């Protein structure tokens, strides 16, 4: 066979690769959460673009939430800004805790004021489950922070290196 590819018998090669991936994930749990952070940040950014281009959809959802909404346009602007800026910051891991915290009120509103009151209706409910999952993951990111694959980590490491005394100073023999 050309290219150095060895044929595998049945699914043993695939099962071996899955086992290797599982072992790698067990030894690098922080990187797994970094992937979740990047995914959530990208998803929030894409959602903000969708809401910007479909503003009537967002205003309709806010108005359906009930009379507690005093300023639907202000809420719509906050939702879009929090998702856009927070999404970018989460994806890059910059001020991760603040970015996640800024999006939590939006998701609390979505879960408890938009989707939960409709839970017993016959309409599709995927918004409730997905919003609750994103809310949970954002809460984890508030606690956990940016992780090893983040700008937060790089900046913290750079500040720690700058604050530590030079260990490579030359010694004068005289």
Order of alpha helices (4+ residues) and beta strands (2+ residues): alpha-alpha-alpha-alpha-alpha-alpha-alpha
